[in-house]
Amino acid sequence: MEEIIKIVGIGLIALIVIIILKQYRPEFAIYASIIAGVMILALSLEKITGIINLLQSISEKTYINQKFLSILIKITGIAFLTEFAVSVCADAGEKAIASKIEIGSKVIIITMSLPIITSLLELIVEILP
């Protein structure tokens, strides 16, 4: 509970600072946004690490392929980082760059997921007569 209070607090303080900066020094508003985003991301990392450890523990008990779990964790990380970068670009008014980042990350995610897709297709072919 206290983590969300910290995250919301950082967000609201950053919002106030950004509103003030936009009135007097608009060129610095993006820096405040980036700093707040990094602070919130840093607060979230501890929870993310716990989730990853839990998933690894469950996969060991259920004999899930560690390679696939690793791929899924990396894909999730890419999605989070992409969302952060896209938001920063959009805040800076650079929607064209944001869309290029999204396209690039989607291509990387599809490429990384190919072993899982291939494995699923092979399993389906084995099951079908």
DODOKOL-438709 format. One record per residue: residue in one letter; y, z negated, x of N, C-alpha, C, CB in turn. Coordinates in pm, whole numbers, plus 50000, padded with zeros to 5 digits. Atoms other than C-alpha are relative to their C-alpha. Last residue first. Glycine has a CB too. Example, Ala and Ser with C-alpha at 12.3 -4.5 7.8 and 13.67 -1.06 7.14 Angstrom:
<rs>
S498815000649918498944928651367501094992749923500465014250041/A498815000050089495504922051230501205000050090500034987549901/
</rs>
This chain:
<rs>
P501284992949978463255366149524500225013750061499235001549869/L500214989050093466525346849578498695007350030501185009850006/I500365005550131466315313849767499675011149900501144991449947/E501335006349993466205329250114499544995249864500024988350098/V500984989349985469135352650034498594994450007500295008150125/I500124993550131471165323049906498965011150005501375005849956/L500725009250088470505303550227499785006149863500754986949988/E501394999849956471555333250440499134991149912499894995750146/L500574987350045474745336350235498535001150040500805011750057/L500205000650146475495299450284499375012849947501344997549930/S501115009150024474955302050661499704998949850500304986250058/T501234993149959477205332450683498784991449970500055003550150/I500244989650101479955314850486498695007350030501185010049994/I500425007250121479695284350713499665010149890501124990349952/P501355005449981479785305851029499464992749876499994990550119/L501074989950003482715326150886498614994350027500305010750100/S500985003350103484905295450818498835010049995500674999449866/M500755012249965486805297951148498894996949900500954988250009/T500804997349880487795333951082499154987950037500915003950118/I501104991250041488935325850729499085002850118500545013349942/I500935007850081490975296450858498825008449955500724994149878/I500735008949911492545317551134498984991849922500964990650076/V500914991749921493505345050889499154991350091500785010450084/K501084995650090494955319450650498985008550074500585007849882/S500935011150016496925303450935498855003749908500724987749946/G500745002449877498485336451031498974988949986500954996750113/I500954988949984499465344650674499134997850123500745013550009/E501045001350102501035310450623498945010850015500615000749860/I500845011249958502945312450952498844998349901500824986950010/K500824995049888504205346850853499084989150053500905005350114/S501084991850057505355332950516499115005850109500575011249915/A500955008750071507295305050686498845008249945500704992449886/I500855005949896508915329950926498944991349935500844991850102/A500794989049943510215349950629499064994750108500935010850059/K501184997650084511285318150447499135011250056500435003449858/E500744989049937513645308250728498705002549924499714996950149/G499594987550062516175287250536499295012250057501455001750016/A499024993549913515835257350769500485013349944499405002150139/D498815008649996514145237450494501105006350084499644986250056/A499334998350130511745266850443501274991549994499044996249884/C499374986850002510895266750814500775002349870498945010950018/V498875000649907510285229250811500745013450001499534996350143/S498945008050062508115232350501501244999350088499504985949970/V499424991750106506095260750655501154992549931498925003949896/A499174989649938505545240250970500695008749896499165008650093/F498865006449935504315209850776500955010550058499534990350111/E499115004550108502085230750548501254993450057499264990249907/T499354988250056500635248050853500994996149892498965009849944/L498964995949905499925214951023500775012249949499385003150136/F498925010049998498085202150715501145004350093499454986550045/A499294999450128496085234350668501164990149997499034997349884/I499174988049998495185235851037500815001049871499125012750018/G498885002549909493955200051023500965011850007499494996850140/T499105009250071491815207950718501224996950086499264987049963/I499334992150104490335238050898500994991349923498955006249904/K498994991649935489585216351201500785008349899499345009250103/I498935008949956487835190350987501115008050067499464989150097/L499255004250118485795217250811501174990950037499084992949902/I499224988550048484765232951143500864995949880499065011749961/S498924997949904483675199351282500915011449956499445002850140/L499035010750024481655192550970501205001550092499344986250020/F499294996750123479955226351007501064989449967499025001449883/K499154988449973479045219851369500835003649877499145012150044/Q498775004949938477765185051283500975011550030499684992550129/N499764993749872475155200351049501374995950055499925015449987/I499144988250014474625175750770500285005350140501344996649922/Y500454988849917471725152350840500765012949972498525002349977/T500554990050091472595128550555499535012650073501035003749896/K500995006050088473115097450768499325010449911500644989249914/E501145004249917474875116351048498884994349913500454989550104/S500754988149959477085134550799498804996450087500905009750074/I500784995050114478115101850634499165012050042500945004049884/S501045009850028479195087050968499105004749886500634986449965/Q501004998649895481095118551062498834990349977500634997550138/L500744987650023482875118450727498915002050105500965012050001/L500875001950115483815081850771499165012449973500834996549876/N501115008649958485165088151122499024997649886500554986550052/I500884992049913487245117450996498804991750045500785005250123/I500734990750086488655096350712499025008350082500985009349924/G501005007550075489585068550951499165008849911500664989449917/T501065003449904491325092951184498894992349930500584991850117/I500774987749980493305106650887498844997450096500915011350056/K500864998250118494395071550797499125012350015500855001149872/E500985010749997495715065551148499025001249883500704986349996/L501094997049907497375099551153498934989350004500565001950139/S501194995350070499415093150839498815001950092500305013049929/L500515011050082502065072051008498695003849931501044995849896/A500555010149908502475099051274499434988149922501094995250098/L501274994949951502905125751004499334989850092500195013350073/I500945001350112505615104850838498615004950042500505008049878/M500265014350021507445101151169498984997849889501314992649967/V500875004449890507065138251246499664985249984500685002550137/G501344994450020508475147350905499024995550106500085015050001/A500635007450110511415123650945498585005149976500845001349870/I500315013549951512225138551286499304991849891501294992950048/I501154999149909511975174051150499594986250049500345009050120/S501184996550080514275166550856498755000550087500215013449930/A500365012250073516815148951078498745002449917501164995449908/Y500575009249902516815179051309499564987049933501014997050112/I501384995849975517305202751014499314990750100499975014450053/A500855004350111520395183350906498545003750024500485006449869/F500885011049958522045187151247499034995649891500844988350043/E500934995049898523565221751179499034989150048500775005550119/P501214994150060525075208650854498985004950103500405011549912/R500594992449889527475185551041498705006549953499734990750124/Y499155000749881529895169650790499495008350118500144985850043/Q498584999850032528595175750438500875001250125500384987449924/K499664986850054525055185850535501495001149966499175002949876/L499834990349891524855154850755500405013749948498725001150080/I498745003049929525485131850459500265010250110499964985750060/I498904996950094522775148250247501354997650068499884991349871/I499864985550008520415148050546501145004049907498695006349953/V499404995349874520995111050613500245015049994499094996550121/I498615004449999520335102650247500735005050125500084984649993/L499294992650103517155123450242501484996549999499384997449864/A499744986649945515995108550570500785008449901498675006950036/I498945001649899516405073750425500365013550061499554990150112/L498745002350070514415084450119501174998150097499884987749910/G499584988150073511605099950322501354998249932498975003649897/I499544990249901511385071150567500525012549930498855003850097/G498765005049941511195046650278500595009750102499774986650066/V498954997550098508575067550097501364995550054499694992849866/I499824985550010506425067850409501125003549903498685006749955/K499354995149877506925030850478500305014949989499124997250123/I498625005150006506145021650116500775004750123500014984549990/I499264991150089503105044350131501454995449986499325000649862/E499784987149935501865025950438500825009449912498675006550035/E498795000749918502424991950277500295013250072499884988950100/M498815000050082500005000050000501265000050086500004988049907/
</rs>
